[in-house]
Amino acid sequence: MCLAVPGKITELREESGVALARVDFGGVARDACMAYLPEAAVGDYVLVHVGFAITRLDEEEAAKTLATLKELGEFSELE
């Protein structure tokens, strides 16, 4: 099952012409491609699906979703 996981952008950069962000998923950080959200900024919360940030969301919704994923045991795949 594939999920879009919410996280907070902590860093933006470009590598070989590709916009990337470092995204913190509640203590686990991963890189995400920002091609679909060029307007996103450090501090924004985004949903990441298969390595691509696909939409922005507010902090409250991100926290609820992360808590639910942890409760269901789905978050362990990121660690």
C-alpha positions, 0 to 999 in steps of 0.5 A: 500500500502506498501512502502520502506522508506529511512532513515539514520542509527543513531545507530547499536546494537544487541538484543537477537542475532538480528542486529538492527539499529535506523533509522531516517526518516527525524525526525521520528526514528524507529528500523529496522532489519539489517539481510539483510545488515550486512555491513551497518554502522552508517551514511549510508542511507537504504530503510526500508520495513516492519521493515527490511533494504533491501538496501543501497542508497545514501543521494541524492536519500534518500532526493528525495524520502522522499520529494516525500513521504511528498508531496504525504502525505504518510509520515504521517503514520510514525509520 
